[in-house]
């Protein structure tokens, strides 16, 4: 597994643990619809939360810059498939969790409602 893939998995584990600590219920991790993947699908209250996790090291670009319009479209399509498959009737939001490693430490930034679906 490449360094960035390993780092990404570590970031997803940190994000999932942080969400649980904030009262989110994790429903799925790395849920796939064809070639599209949702990192974390969670619930909090009456909302379904689709979470994209971006993890990078300090010297690289800010992880928030990596959530492109194409990635947003993929997440929206995959979320729609998940909602239909499970007949979910809840408000849905799209969050991004940005994790930046600096030495042995990390910084986590949660961006609720990072984007809105427009299909």
Protein Blocks (a to p, Z undefined) as FASTA:
>chain_A
ZZklmmmmmmmmmmmmmmmmnopacfbghiaehjbccfbacdehjbccddddddddfklc
cfklmmcfklmmmmmmmmmmmmmmnopacdddddddddddehjbccddddehkbccdZZ
